[in-house]
Amino acid sequence: MNETLLDRYRGIEAMSEQMLAAAQLQDWDEFKNCQTACEALVEQLSSQAQAEPLPESDHAEKAAIMQRILRNDAAIRAAAEPWLKTLDALAKPSMLRI
C-alpha cells in the first residue's frame, strides 16, 4: 500500500503521542525508541514530499496535525524537565566546604 503524505503526517502524530506517553511514564528507553522511529518517519515524509507535493485540499488537515504534534512536543518537554534538571544537577561537580 502506498502511503499518502497525509498518512505520513498522521504516523508522525501517532508516534509523538507514544513519545508523550513514554515521557509521562518516565520510560526513557521507550521514549528513545519512539524518538528514533519518529525520526525515520520524518525522513520518509521529507523524501516523499520532494517527489509529490501535498494537495491543496489536504493543507487544513496537515495544519491541524502539526498543531497537535506541537502540543505533544510541549507536553513532552514539560514531562522531561524534572528529569533534565536532575541530570544537570548530577553533572555539576559538588562543592566541598573545608
C-alpha positions as CSV (number, residue, x, y, z in Angstrom):
1,M,0.0,0.0,0.0
2,N,1.3,3.4,-0.9
3,E,1.1,5.9,1.9
4,T,0.0,9.4,1.1
5,L,1.8,12.4,2.6
6,L,-1.2,12.9,4.9
7,D,-0.8,9.3,6.1
8,R,2.9,10.1,6.9
9,Y,1.9,13.2,8.9
10,R,-0.7,11.0,10.8
11,G,2.0,8.5,11.5
12,I,4.3,11.1,13.0
13,E,1.4,12.4,15.1
14,A,0.8,8.9,16.4
15,M,4.4,8.5,17.2
16,S,4.5,11.8,19.0
17,E,1.6,10.6,21.2
18,Q,3.6,7.4,22.0
19,M,6.6,9.6,22.9
20,L,4.4,11.7,25.2
21,A,3.0,8.6,26.9
22,A,6.6,7.2,27.4
23,A,7.8,10.6,28.8
24,Q,4.8,10.8,31.2
25,L,5.7,7.3,32.5
26,Q,9.4,8.3,32.6
27,D,10.2,5.3,30.4
28,W,13.2,6.9,28.7
29,D,14.2,3.7,26.9
30,E,10.8,3.5,25.2
31,F,10.9,7.3,24.6
32,K,14.2,6.9,22.8
33,N,12.8,4.0,20.7
34,C,9.8,6.2,19.7
35,Q,12.1,9.1,19.0
36,T,14.2,7.0,16.7
37,A,11.1,5.7,14.9
38,C,9.7,9.3,14.6
39,E,13.0,10.5,13.1
40,A,12.7,7.7,10.4
41,L,9.1,8.7,9.7
42,V,10.1,12.4,9.3
43,E,12.9,11.3,6.9
44,Q,10.4,9.3,4.8
45,L,8.0,12.2,4.8
46,S,10.7,14.6,3.7
47,S,11.8,12.3,0.8
48,Q,8.2,11.8,-0.3
49,A,7.3,15.5,-0.1
50,Q,10.1,16.3,-2.5
51,A,8.6,13.9,-5.1
52,E,4.9,14.7,-4.6
53,P,3.6,17.9,-3.1
54,L,0.7,17.8,-0.7
55,P,-2.6,18.5,-2.5
56,E,-4.1,21.9,-1.5
57,S,-7.2,20.0,-0.3
58,D,-5.1,18.4,2.5
59,H,-3.4,21.6,3.8
60,A,-6.0,22.3,6.5
61,E,-5.7,18.7,7.9
62,K,-1.9,18.9,7.8
63,A,-2.1,22.2,9.8
64,A,-4.3,20.5,12.4
65,I,-2.0,17.5,12.7
66,M,1.0,19.8,13.0
67,Q,-0.7,21.8,15.8
68,R,-1.4,18.5,17.7
69,I,2.3,17.4,17.2
70,L,3.4,20.8,18.6
71,R,1.1,20.4,21.6
72,N,2.5,16.9,22.2
73,D,6.1,18.3,21.9
74,A,5.3,20.9,24.6
75,A,3.9,18.3,26.9
76,I,6.9,16.1,26.3
77,R,9.2,18.9,27.3
78,A,7.2,19.6,30.4
79,A,7.3,15.9,31.4
80,A,11.0,15.7,30.7
81,E,12.0,18.9,32.5
82,P,12.3,17.5,36.0
83,W,14.4,14.6,34.7
84,L,16.7,17.0,32.8
85,K,17.1,19.1,36.0
86,T,18.2,16.0,37.8
87,L,20.7,15.2,35.1
88,D,22.0,18.7,35.2
89,A,22.4,18.6,39.0
90,L,24.3,15.2,38.7
91,A,26.6,16.6,36.1
92,K,27.7,19.6,38.2
93,P,30.8,18.9,40.4
94,S,30.0,19.0,44.0
95,M,31.5,21.8,46.1
96,L,33.1,20.7,49.3
97,R,33.4,23.1,52.1
98,I,36.5,22.8,54.2
